[in-house]
Amino acid sequence: MLDEDERRARQEAHWLVKEFGAEAPLYAAMKAEKAIEQRDFGRCARWKRVLDILADKRPADLQQDSAAKDDSPWGRRIGHDQPSER
């Protein structure tokens, strides 16, 4: 059974992939760096675990997980919009 810290790390990793796709590890690294700067080593450990979880995913999986979000007009990000019909 997963403990609370592991559950939260997996939840954060899932959210990052959903939100940022293949760029998710970059955002997790930025969060870990900020935690180090603030000397919050517990939070840094969680973001390190998030990075480990993201490293276990293949880059294609990260891209595919974020593609599902791009189907709705509210989920599209700059550069990922589909061409409009004319």
mmCIF file as gemmi writes it, N, C-alpha and C atoms, coordinates in Angstrom:
data_model
loop_
_atom_site.group_PDB
_atom_site.id
_atom_site.type_symbol
_atom_site.label_atom_id
_atom_site.label_alt_id
_atom_site.label_comp_id
_atom_site.label_asym_id
_atom_site.label_entity_id
_atom_site.label_seq_id
_atom_site.pdbx_PDB_ins_code
_atom_site.Cartn_x
_atom_site.Cartn_y
_atom_site.Cartn_z
_atom_site.occupancy
_atom_site.B_iso_or_equiv
_atom_site.pdbx_formal_charge
_atom_site.auth_seq_id
_atom_site.auth_asym_id
_atom_site.pdbx_PDB_model_num
ATOM 1 N N . MET Axp A 1 ? 0.836 -1.174 0 1 0 ? 1 A 1
ATOM 2 C CA . MET Axp A 1 ? 0 0 0 1 0 ? 1 A 1
ATOM 3 C C . MET Axp A 1 ? 0.892 1.252 0 1 0 ? 1 A 1
ATOM 4 N N . LEU Axp A 2 ? 0.463 2.263 -0.735 1 0 ? 2 A 1
ATOM 5 C CA . LEU Axp A 2 ? 1.24 3.486 -0.861 1 0 ? 2 A 1
ATOM 6 C C . LEU Axp A 2 ? 1.035 4.393 0.347 1 0 ? 2 A 1
ATOM 7 N N . ASP Axp A 3 ? 2.127 4.997 0.8 1 0 ? 3 A 1
ATOM 8 C CA . ASP Axp A 3 ? 1.971 5.964 1.875 1 0 ? 3 A 1
ATOM 9 C C . ASP Axp A 3 ? 1.528 7.311 1.285 1 0 ? 3 A 1
ATOM 10 N N . GLU Axp A 4 ? 1.227 8.24 2.145 1 0 ? 4 A 1
ATOM 11 C CA . GLU Axp A 4 ? 0.676 9.531 1.714 1 0 ? 4 A 1
ATOM 12 C C . GLU Axp A 4 ? 1.65 10.307 0.832 1 0 ? 4 A 1
ATOM 13 N N . ASP Axp A 5 ? 2.942 10.277 1.157 1 0 ? 5 A 1
ATOM 14 C CA . ASP Axp A 5 ? 3.929 11.007 0.355 1 0 ? 5 A 1
ATOM 15 C C . ASP Axp A 5 ? 4.033 10.439 -1.052 1 0 ? 5 A 1
ATOM 16 N N . GLU Axp A 6 ? 4.024 9.124 -1.163 1 0 ? 6 A 1
ATOM 17 C CA . GLU Axp A 6 ? 4.099 8.489 -2.489 1 0 ? 6 A 1
ATOM 18 C C . GLU Axp A 6 ? 2.847 8.789 -3.302 1 0 ? 6 A 1
ATOM 19 N N . ARG Axp A 7 ? 1.694 8.727 -2.661 1 0 ? 7 A 1
ATOM 20 C CA . ARG Axp A 7 ? 0.441 9.029 -3.349 1 0 ? 7 A 1
ATOM 21 C C . ARG Axp A 7 ? 0.455 10.461 -3.881 1 0 ? 7 A 1
ATOM 22 N N . ARG Axp A 8 ? 0.914 11.373 -3.054 1 0 ? 8 A 1
ATOM 23 C CA . ARG Axp A 8 ? 0.948 12.778 -3.459 1 0 ? 8 A 1
ATOM 24 C C . ARG Axp A 8 ? 1.95 13.006 -4.594 1 0 ? 8 A 1
ATOM 25 N N . ALA Axp A 9 ? 3.103 12.346 -4.542 1 0 ? 9 A 1
ATOM 26 C CA . ALA Axp A 9 ? 4.102 12.473 -5.609 1 0 ? 9 A 1
ATOM 27 C C . ALA Axp A 9 ? 3.546 11.948 -6.927 1 0 ? 9 A 1
ATOM 28 N N . ARG Axp A 10 ? 2.861 10.816 -6.883 1 0 ? 10 A 1
ATOM 29 C CA . ARG Axp A 10 ? 2.259 10.264 -8.113 1 0 ? 10 A 1
ATOM 30 C C . ARG Axp A 10 ? 1.16 11.182 -8.648 1 0 ? 10 A 1
ATOM 31 N N . GLN Axp A 11 ? 0.398 11.766 -7.746 1 0 ? 11 A 1
ATOM 32 C CA . GLN Axp A 11 ? -0.655 12.696 -8.141 1 0 ? 11 A 1
ATOM 33 C C . GLN Axp A 11 ? -0.051 13.93 -8.813 1 0 ? 11 A 1
ATOM 34 N N . GLU Axp A 12 ? 1.017 14.467 -8.246 1 0 ? 12 A 1
ATOM 35 C CA . GLU Axp A 12 ? 1.696 15.627 -8.837 1 0 ? 12 A 1
ATOM 36 C C . GLU Axp A 12 ? 2.27 15.27 -10.207 1 0 ? 12 A 1
ATOM 37 N N . ALA Axp A 13 ? 2.89 14.092 -10.315 1 0 ? 13 A 1
ATOM 38 C CA . ALA Axp A 13 ? 3.468 13.665 -11.599 1 0 ? 13 A 1
ATOM 39 C C . ALA Axp A 13 ? 2.374 13.543 -12.656 1 0 ? 13 A 1
ATOM 40 N N . HIS Axp A 14 ? 1.257 12.96 -12.283 1 0 ? 14 A 1
ATOM 41 C CA . HIS Axp A 14 ? 0.144 12.813 -13.223 1 0 ? 14 A 1
ATOM 42 C C . HIS Axp A 14 ? -0.364 14.18 -13.676 1 0 ? 14 A 1
ATOM 43 N N . TRP Axp A 15 ? -0.509 15.098 -12.732 1 0 ? 15 A 1
ATOM 44 C CA . TRP Axp A 15 ? -0.984 16.439 -13.074 1 0 ? 15 A 1
ATOM 45 C C . TRP Axp A 15 ? -0.002 17.145 -14.003 1 0 ? 15 A 1
ATOM 46 N N . LEU Axp A 16 ? 1.299 17.043 -13.717 1 0 ? 16 A 1
ATOM 47 C CA . LEU Axp A 16 ? 2.3 17.69 -14.563 1 0 ? 16 A 1
ATOM 48 C C . LEU Axp A 16 ? 2.27 17.146 -15.984 1 0 ? 16 A 1
ATOM 49 N N . VAL Axp A 17 ? 2.144 15.837 -16.127 1 0 ? 17 A 1
ATOM 50 C CA . VAL Axp A 17 ? 2.083 15.237 -17.462 1 0 ? 17 A 1
ATOM 51 C C . VAL Axp A 17 ? 0.833 15.711 -18.186 1 0 ? 17 A 1
ATOM 52 N N . LYS Axp A 18 ? -0.277 15.744 -17.484 1 0 ? 18 A 1
ATOM 53 C CA . LYS Axp A 18 ? -1.528 16.191 -18.076 1 0 ? 18 A 1
ATOM 54 C C . LYS Axp A 18 ? -1.436 17.651 -18.513 1 0 ? 18 A 1
ATOM 55 N N . GLU Axp A 19 ? -0.784 18.47 -17.702 1 0 ? 19 A 1
ATOM 56 C CA . GLU Axp A 19 ? -0.715 19.903 -17.96 1 0 ? 19 A 1
ATOM 57 C C . GLU Axp A 19 ? 0.386 20.28 -18.958 1 0 ? 19 A 1
ATOM 58 N N . PHE Axp A 20 ? 1.565 19.644 -18.834 1 0 ? 20 A 1
ATOM 59 C CA . PHE Axp A 20 ? 2.723 20.083 -19.608 1 0 ? 20 A 1
ATOM 60 C C . PHE Axp A 20 ? 3.297 19.044 -20.558 1 0 ? 20 A 1
ATOM 61 N N . GLY Axp A 21 ? 2.781 17.824 -20.546 1 0 ? 21 A 1
ATOM 62 C CA . GLY Axp A 21 ? 3.244 16.793 -21.468 1 0 ? 21 A 1
ATOM 63 C C . GLY Axp A 21 ? 4.716 16.479 -21.291 1 0 ? 21 A 1
ATOM 64 N N . ALA Axp A 22 ? 5.456 16.481 -22.385 1 0 ? 22 A 1
ATOM 65 C CA . ALA Axp A 22 ? 6.873 16.108 -22.371 1 0 ? 22 A 1
ATOM 66 C C . ALA Axp A 22 ? 7.726 17.082 -21.575 1 0 ? 22 A 1
ATOM 67 N N . GLU Axp A 23 ? 7.218 18.266 -21.289 1 0 ? 23 A 1
ATOM 68 C CA . GLU Axp A 23 ? 7.961 19.254 -20.516 1 0 ? 23 A 1
ATOM 69 C C . GLU Axp A 23 ? 7.755 19.102 -19.012 1 0 ? 23 A 1
ATOM 70 N N . ALA Axp A 24 ? 7.008 18.102 -18.592 1 0 ? 24 A 1
ATOM 71 C CA . ALA Axp A 24 ? 6.71 17.885 -17.179 1 0 ? 24 A 1
ATOM 72 C C . ALA Axp A 24 ? 7.967 17.771 -16.308 1 0 ? 24 A 1
ATOM 73 N N . PRO Axp A 25 ? 9.012 17.037 -16.739 1 0 ? 25 A 1
ATOM 74 C CA . PRO Axp A 25 ? 10.207 16.964 -15.884 1 0 ? 25 A 1
ATOM 75 C C . PRO Axp A 25 ? 10.865 18.327 -15.648 1 0 ? 25 A 1
ATOM 76 N N . LEU Axp A 26 ? 10.821 19.191 -16.626 1 0 ? 26 A 1
ATOM 77 C CA . LEU Axp A 26 ? 11.383 20.531 -16.465 1 0 ? 26 A 1
ATOM 78 C C . LEU Axp A 26 ? 10.661 21.292 -15.357 1 0 ? 26 A 1
ATOM 79 N N . TYR Axp A 27 ? 9.344 21.234 -15.356 1 0 ? 27 A 1
ATOM 80 C CA . TYR Axp A 27 ? 8.571 21.932 -14.336 1 0 ? 27 A 1
ATOM 81 C C . TYR Axp A 27 ? 8.801 21.323 -12.953 1 0 ? 27 A 1
ATOM 82 N N . ALA Axp A 28 ? 8.933 20.005 -12.879 1 0 ? 28 A 1
ATOM 83 C CA . ALA Axp A 28 ? 9.216 19.362 -11.591 1 0 ? 28 A 1
ATOM 84 C C . ALA Axp A 28 ? 10.595 19.777 -11.08 1 0 ? 28 A 1
ATOM 85 N N . ALA Axp A 29 ? 11.571 19.877 -11.974 1 0 ? 29 A 1
ATOM 86 C CA . ALA Axp A 29 ? 12.916 20.304 -11.58 1 0 ? 29 A 1
ATOM 87 C C . ALA Axp A 29 ? 12.902 21.742 -11.07 1 0 ? 29 A 1
ATOM 88 N N . MET Axp A 30 ? 12.109 22.591 -11.714 1 0 ? 30 A 1
ATOM 89 C CA . MET Axp A 30 ? 12.004 23.979 -11.262 1 0 ? 30 A 1
ATOM 90 C C . MET Axp A 30 ? 11.395 24.042 -9.859 1 0 ? 30 A 1
ATOM 91 N N . LYS Axp A 31 ? 10.386 23.214 -9.606 1 0 ? 31 A 1
ATOM 92 C CA . LYS Axp A 31 ? 9.767 23.176 -8.276 1 0 ? 31 A 1
ATOM 93 C C . LYS Axp A 31 ? 10.771 22.681 -7.233 1 0 ? 31 A 1
ATOM 94 N N . ALA Axp A 32 ? 11.565 21.659 -7.579 1 0 ? 32 A 1
ATOM 95 C CA . ALA Axp A 32 ? 12.568 21.142 -6.652 1 0 ? 32 A 1
ATOM 96 C C . ALA Axp A 32 ? 13.621 22.205 -6.361 1 0 ? 32 A 1
ATOM 97 N N . GLU Axp A 33 ? 14.047 22.924 -7.389 1 0 ? 33 A 1
ATOM 98 C CA . GLU Axp A 33 ? 15.046 23.974 -7.202 1 0 ? 33 A 1
ATOM 99 C C . GLU Axp A 33 ? 14.524 25.072 -6.275 1 0 ? 33 A 1
ATOM 100 N N . LYS Axp A 34 ? 13.272 25.452 -6.458 1 0 ? 34 A 1
ATOM 101 C CA . LYS Axp A 34 ? 12.685 26.483 -5.602 1 0 ? 34 A 1
ATOM 102 C C . LYS Axp A 34 ? 12.611 25.998 -4.152 1 0 ? 34 A 1
ATOM 103 N N . ALA Axp A 35 ? 12.275 24.723 -3.971 1 0 ? 35 A 1
ATOM 104 C CA . ALA Axp A 35 ? 12.221 24.168 -2.617 1 0 ? 35 A 1
ATOM 105 C C . ALA Axp A 35 ? 13.601 24.186 -1.966 1 0 ? 35 A 1
ATOM 106 N N . ILE Axp A 36 ? 14.655 23.91 -2.748 1 0 ? 36 A 1
ATOM 107 C CA . ILE Axp A 36 ? 16.021 23.959 -2.212 1 0 ? 36 A 1
ATOM 108 C C . ILE Axp A 36 ? 16.37 25.382 -1.804 1 0 ? 36 A 1
ATOM 109 N N . GLU Axp A 37 ? 16.038 26.348 -2.668 1 0 ? 37 A 1
ATOM 110 C CA . GLU Axp A 37 ? 16.325 27.744 -2.361 1 0 ? 37 A 1
ATOM 111 C C . GLU Axp A 37 ? 15.65 28.184 -1.061 1 0 ? 37 A 1
ATOM 112 N N . GLN Axp A 38 ? 14.467 27.658 -0.809 1 0 ? 38 A 1
ATOM 113 C CA . GLN Axp A 38 ? 13.719 28.008 0.397 1 0 ? 38 A 1
ATOM 114 C C . GLN Axp A 38 ? 14.092 27.103 1.583 1 0 ? 38 A 1
ATOM 115 N N . ARG Axp A 39 ? 15.037 26.203 1.361 1 0 ? 39 A 1
ATOM 116 C CA . ARG Axp A 39 ? 15.506 25.261 2.373 1 0 ? 39 A 1
ATOM 117 C C . ARG Axp A 39 ? 14.372 24.396 2.935 1 0 ? 39 A 1
ATOM 118 N N . ASP Axp A 40 ? 13.432 24.06 2.071 1 0 ? 40 A 1
ATOM 119 C CA . ASP Axp A 40 ? 12.33 23.166 2.433 1 0 ? 40 A 1
ATOM 120 C C . ASP Axp A 40 ? 12.666 21.79 1.856 1 0 ? 40 A 1
ATOM 121 N N . PHE Axp A 41 ? 13.464 21.038 2.601 1 0 ? 41 A 1
ATOM 122 C CA . PHE Axp A 41 ? 14.012 19.8 2.075 1 0 ? 41 A 1
ATOM 123 C C . PHE Axp A 41 ? 12.976 18.669 2.016 1 0 ? 41 A 1
ATOM 124 N N . GLY Axp A 42 ? 11.942 18.754 2.821 1 0 ? 42 A 1
ATOM 125 C CA . GLY Axp A 42 ? 10.86 17.78 2.712 1 0 ? 42 A 1
ATOM 126 C C . GLY Axp A 42 ? 10.133 17.914 1.392 1 0 ? 42 A 1
ATOM 127 N N . ARG Axp A 43 ? 9.835 19.158 1.022 1 0 ? 43 A 1
ATOM 128 C CA . ARG Axp A 43 ? 9.182 19.417 -0.266 1 0 ? 43 A 1
ATOM 129 C C . ARG Axp A 43 ? 10.121 19.065 -1.417 1 0 ? 43 A 1
ATOM 130 N N . CYS Axp A 44 ? 11.396 19.347 -1.238 1 0 ? 44 A 1
ATOM 131 C CA . CYS Axp A 44 ? 12.38 19.006 -2.268 1 0 ? 44 A 1
ATOM 132 C C . CYS Axp A 44 ? 12.415 17.488 -2.488 1 0 ? 44 A 1
ATOM 133 N N . ALA Axp A 45 ? 12.348 16.729 -1.412 1 0 ? 45 A 1
ATOM 134 C CA . ALA Axp A 45 ? 12.344 15.266 -1.53 1 0 ? 45 A 1
ATOM 135 C C . ALA Axp A 45 ? 11.128 14.787 -2.313 1 0 ? 45 A 1
ATOM 136 N N . ARG Axp A 46 ? 9.973 15.418 -2.083 1 0 ? 46 A 1
ATOM 137 C CA . ARG Axp A 46 ? 8.778 15.029 -2.833 1 0 ? 46 A 1
ATOM 138 C C . ARG Axp A 46 ? 8.953 15.311 -4.323 1 0 ? 46 A 1
ATOM 139 N N . TRP Axp A 47 ? 9.505 16.493 -4.667 1 0 ? 47 A 1
ATOM 140 C CA . TRP Axp A 47 ? 9.702 16.816 -6.082 1 0 ? 47 A 1
ATOM 141 C C . TRP Axp A 47 ? 10.763 15.931 -6.704 1 0 ? 47 A 1
ATOM 142 N N . LYS Axp A 48 ? 11.747 15.496 -5.914 1 0 ? 48 A 1
ATOM 143 C CA . LYS Axp A 48 ? 12.735 14.538 -6.421 1 0 ? 48 A 1
ATOM 144 C C . LYS Axp A 48 ? 12.037 13.229 -6.76 1 0 ? 48 A 1
ATOM 145 N N . ARG Axp A 49 ? 11.105 12.812 -5.911 1 0 ? 49 A 1
ATOM 146 C CA . ARG Axp A 49 ? 10.349 11.582 -6.18 1 0 ? 49 A 1
ATOM 147 C C . ARG Axp A 49 ? 9.48 11.765 -7.425 1 0 ? 49 A 1
ATOM 148 N N . VAL Axp A 50 ? 8.892 12.944 -7.604 1 0 ? 50 A 1
ATOM 149 C CA . VAL Axp A 50 ? 8.106 13.224 -8.806 1 0 ? 50 A 1
ATOM 150 C C . VAL Axp A 50 ? 9.003 13.08 -10.038 1 0 ? 50 A 1
ATOM 151 N N . LEU Axp A 51 ? 10.216 13.613 -9.983 1 0 ? 51 A 1
ATOM 152 C CA . LEU Axp A 51 ? 11.154 13.485 -11.097 1 0 ? 51 A 1
ATOM 153 C C . LEU Axp A 51 ? 11.478 12.016 -11.375 1 0 ? 51 A 1
ATOM 154 N N . ASP Axp A 52 ? 11.639 11.212 -10.325 1 0 ? 52 A 1
ATOM 155 C CA . ASP Axp A 52 ? 11.89 9.784 -10.509 1 0 ? 52 A 1
ATOM 156 C C . ASP Axp A 52 ? 10.714 9.101 -11.2 1 0 ? 52 A 1
ATOM 157 N N . ILE Axp A 53 ? 9.511 9.46 -10.802 1 0 ? 53 A 1
ATOM 158 C CA . ILE Axp A 53 ? 8.31 8.881 -11.422 1 0 ? 53 A 1
ATOM 159 C C . ILE Axp A 53 ? 8.245 9.269 -12.893 1 0 ? 53 A 1
ATOM 160 N N . LEU Axp A 54 ? 8.516 10.538 -13.181 1 0 ? 54 A 1
ATOM 161 C CA . LEU Axp A 54 ? 8.49 11.007 -14.571 1 0 ? 54 A 1
ATOM 162 C C . LEU Axp A 54 ? 9.592 10.353 -15.4 1 0 ? 54 A 1
ATOM 163 N N . ALA Axp A 55 ? 10.735 10.084 -14.794 1 0 ? 55 A 1
ATOM 164 C CA . ALA Axp A 55 ? 11.839 9.441 -15.513 1 0 ? 55 A 1
ATOM 165 C C . ALA Axp A 55 ? 11.481 8.021 -15.919 1 0 ? 55 A 1
ATOM 166 N N . ASP Axp A 56 ? 10.593 7.382 -15.164 1 0 ? 56 A 1
ATOM 167 C CA . ASP Axp A 56 ? 10.175 6.017 -15.501 1 0 ? 56 A 1
ATOM 168 C C . ASP Axp A 56 ? 9.259 5.981 -16.712 1 0 ? 56 A 1
ATOM 169 N N . LYS Axp A 57 ? 8.652 7.111 -17.046 1 0 ? 57 A 1
ATOM 170 C CA . LYS Axp A 57 ? 7.781 7.18 -18.222 1 0 ? 57 A 1
ATOM 171 C C . LYS Axp A 57 ? 8.628 7.472 -19.45 1 0 ? 57 A 1
ATOM 172 N N . ARG Axp A 58 ? 8.272 6.881 -20.566 1 0 ? 58 A 1
ATOM 173 C CA . ARG Axp A 58 ? 8.961 7.172 -21.821 1 0 ? 58 A 1
ATOM 174 C C . ARG Axp A 58 ? 8.481 8.515 -22.344 1 0 ? 58 A 1
ATOM 175 N N . PRO Axp A 59 ? 9.319 9.265 -23.07 1 0 ? 59 A 1
ATOM 176 C CA . PRO Axp A 59 ? 8.9 10.555 -23.625 1 0 ? 59 A 1
ATOM 177 C C . PRO Axp A 59 ? 7.637 10.445 -24.488 1 0 ? 59 A 1
ATOM 178 N N . ALA Axp A 60 ? 7.481 9.355 -25.218 1 0 ? 60 A 1
ATOM 179 C CA . ALA Axp A 60 ? 6.277 9.183 -26.034 1 0 ? 60 A 1
ATOM 180 C C . ALA Axp A 60 ? 5.03 9.093 -25.159 1 0 ? 60 A 1
ATOM 181 N N . ASP Axp A 61 ? 5.172 8.456 -23.992 1 0 ? 61 A 1
ATOM 182 C CA . ASP Axp A 61 ? 4.042 8.361 -23.066 1 0 ? 61 A 1
ATOM 183 C C . ASP Axp A 61 ? 3.656 9.737 -22.544 1 0 ? 61 A 1
ATOM 184 N N . LEU Axp A 62 ? 4.661 10.574 -22.257 1 0 ? 62 A 1
ATOM 185 C CA . LEU Axp A 62 ? 4.377 11.92 -21.769 1 0 ? 62 A 1
ATOM 186 C C . LEU Axp A 62 ? 3.618 12.715 -22.823 1 0 ? 62 A 1
ATOM 187 N N . GLN Axp A 63 ? 4.067 12.615 -24.077 1 0 ? 63 A 1
ATOM 188 C CA . GLN Axp A 63 ? 3.418 13.352 -25.153 1 0 ? 63 A 1
ATOM 189 C C . GLN Axp A 63 ? 2.004 12.835 -25.38 1 0 ? 63 A 1
ATOM 190 N N . GLN Axp A 64 ? 1.833 11.521 -25.346 1 0 ? 64 A 1
ATOM 191 C CA . GLN Axp A 64 ? 0.523 10.915 -25.585 1 0 ? 64 A 1
ATOM 192 C C . GLN Axp A 64 ? -0.453 11.279 -24.47 1 0 ? 64 A 1
ATOM 193 N N . ASP Axp A 65 ? 0.003 11.283 -23.224 1 0 ? 65 A 1
ATOM 194 C CA . ASP Axp A 65 ? -0.87 11.632 -22.102 1 0 ? 65 A 1
ATOM 195 C C . ASP Axp A 65 ? -1.372 13.062 -22.212 1 0 ? 65 A 1
ATOM 196 N N . SER Axp A 66 ? -0.536 13.965 -22.709 1 0 ? 66 A 1
ATOM 197 C CA . SER Axp A 66 ? -0.961 15.358 -22.82 1 0 ? 66 A 1
ATOM 198 C C . SER Axp A 66 ? -1.825 15.583 -24.051 1 0 ? 66 A 1
ATOM 199 N N . ALA Axp A 67 ? -1.748 14.704 -25.051 1 0 ? 67 A 1
ATOM 200 C CA . ALA Axp A 67 ? -2.525 14.883 -26.279 1 0 ? 67 A 1
ATOM 201 C C . ALA Axp A 67 ? -4.019 14.77 -26.019 1 0 ? 67 A 1
ATOM 202 N N . ALA Axp A 68 ? -4.419 13.964 -25.067 1 0 ? 68 A 1
ATOM 203 C CA . ALA Axp A 68 ? -5.839 13.815 -24.755 1 0 ? 68 A 1
ATOM 204 C C . ALA Axp A 68 ? -6.434 15.131 -24.295 1 0 ? 68 A 1
ATOM 205 N N . LYS Axp A 69 ? -5.645 15.927 -23.61 1 0 ? 69 A 1
ATOM 206 C CA . LYS Axp A 69 ? -6.126 17.213 -23.121 1 0 ? 69 A 1
ATOM 207 C C . LYS Axp A 69 ? -6.347 18.195 -24.256 1 0 ? 69 A 1
ATOM 208 N N . ASP Axp A 70 ? -5.582 18.069 -25.339 1 0 ? 70 A 1
ATOM 209 C CA . ASP Axp A 70 ? -5.65 19.014 -26.436 1 0 ? 70 A 1
ATOM 210 C C . ASP Axp A 70 ? -6.937 18.894 -27.253 1 0 ? 70 A 1
ATOM 211 N N . ASP Axp A 71 ? -7.786 17.924 -26.954 1 0 ? 71 A 1
ATOM 212 C CA . ASP Axp A 71 ? -9.027 17.753 -27.71 1 0 ? 71 A 1
ATOM 213 C C . ASP Axp A 71 ? -10.068 18.815 -27.395 1 0 ? 71 A 1
ATOM 214 N N . SER Axp A 72 ? -10.005 19.407 -26.22 1 0 ? 72 A 1
ATOM 215 C CA . SER Axp A 72 ? -11.003 20.414 -25.876 1 0 ? 72 A 1
ATOM 216 C C . SER Axp A 72 ? -10.444 21.804 -26.153 1 0 ? 72 A 1
ATOM 217 N N . PRO Axp A 73 ? -11.292 22.772 -26.495 1 0 ? 73 A 1
ATOM 218 C CA . PRO Axp A 73 ? -10.799 24.113 -26.773 1 0 ? 73 A 1
ATOM 219 C C . PRO Axp A 73 ? -10.173 24.768 -25.55 1 0 ? 73 A 1
ATOM 220 N N . TRP Axp A 74 ? -10.551 24.333 -24.339 1 0 ? 74 A 1
ATOM 221 C CA . TRP Axp A 74 ? -9.998 24.925 -23.127 1 0 ? 74 A 1
ATOM 222 C C . TRP Axp A 74 ? -8.65 24.32 -22.778 1 0 ? 74 A 1
ATOM 223 N N . GLY Axp A 75 ? -8.336 23.173 -23.352 1 0 ? 75 A 1
ATOM 224 C CA . GLY Axp A 75 ? -7.093 22.498 -23.015 1 0 ? 75 A 1
ATOM 225 C C . GLY Axp A 75 ? -5.963 22.782 -23.98 1 0 ? 75 A 1
ATOM 226 N N . ARG Axp A 76 ? -6.209 23.509 -25.018 1 0 ? 76 A 1
ATOM 227 C CA . ARG Axp A 76 ? -5.164 23.746 -26.006 1 0 ? 76 A 1
ATOM 228 C C . ARG Axp A 76 ? -4.137 24.733 -25.485 1 0 ? 76 A 1
ATOM 229 N N . ARG Axp A 77 ? -2.883 24.443 -25.826 1 0 ? 77 A 1
ATOM 230 C CA . ARG Axp A 77 ? -1.796 25.334 -25.45 1 0 ? 77 A 1
ATOM 231 C C . ARG Axp A 77 ? -1.258 25.992 -26.705 1 0 ? 77 A 1
ATOM 232 N N . ILE Axp A 78 ? -0.556 27.071 -26.538 1 0 ? 78 A 1
ATOM 233 C CA . ILE Axp A 78 ? 0.042 27.782 -27.665 1 0 ? 78 A 1
ATOM 234 C C . ILE Axp A 78 ? 0.945 26.816 -28.418 1 0 ? 78 A 1
ATOM 235 N N . GLY Axp A 79 ? 0.817 26.82 -29.728 1 0 ? 79 A 1
ATOM 236 C CA . GLY Axp A 79 ? 1.618 25.943 -30.551 1 0 ? 79 A 1
ATOM 237 C C . GLY Axp A 79 ? 1.034 24.564 -30.75 1 0 ? 79 A 1
ATOM 238 N N . HIS Axp A 80 ? -0.048 24.255 -30.05 1 0 ? 80 A 1
ATOM 239 C CA . HIS Axp A 80 ? -0.665 22.939 -30.175 1 0 ? 80 A 1
ATOM 240 C C . HIS Axp A 80 ? -2.077 23.03 -30.748 1 0 ? 80 A 1
ATOM 241 N N . ASP Axp A 81 ? -2.468 24.209 -31.186 1 0 ? 81 A 1
ATOM 242 C CA . ASP Axp A 81 ? -3.801 24.344 -31.75 1 0 ? 81 A 1
ATOM 243 C C . ASP Axp A 81 ? -3.879 23.63 -33.086 1 0 ? 81 A 1
ATOM 244 N N . GLN Axp A 82 ? -5.031 23.082 -33.339 1 0 ? 82 A 1
ATOM 245 C CA . GLN Axp A 82 ? -5.232 22.41 -34.611 1 0 ? 82 A 1
ATOM 246 C C . GLN Axp A 82 ? -5.661 23.443 -35.636 1 0 ? 82 A 1
ATOM 247 N N . PRO Axp A 83 ? -5.336 23.214 -36.917 1 0 ? 83 A 1
ATOM 248 C CA . PRO Axp A 83 ? -5.723 24.194 -37.935 1 0 ? 83 A 1
ATOM 249 C C . PRO Axp A 83 ? -7.235 24.351 -38.005 1 0 ? 83 A 1
ATOM 250 N N . SER Axp A 84 ? -7.654 25.571 -38.237 1 0 ? 84 A 1
ATOM 251 C CA . SER Axp A 84 ? -9.087 25.812 -38.324 1 0 ? 84 A 1
ATOM 252 C C . SER Axp A 84 ? -9.586 25.435 -39.71 1 0 ? 84 A 1
ATOM 253 N N . GLU Axp A 85 ? -10.848 25.064 -39.762 1 0 ? 85 A 1
ATOM 254 C CA . GLU Axp A 85 ? -11.46 24.721 -41.051 1 0 ? 85 A 1
ATOM 255 C C . GLU Axp A 85 ? -11.872 26.001 -41.739 1 0 ? 85 A 1
ATOM 256 N N . ARG Axp A 86 ? -11.632 26.074 -43.037 1 0 ? 86 A 1
ATOM 257 C CA . ARG Axp A 86 ? -11.998 27.277 -43.784 1 0 ? 86 A 1
ATOM 258 C C . ARG Axp A 86 ? -13.064 26.973 -44.792 1 0 ? 86 A 1
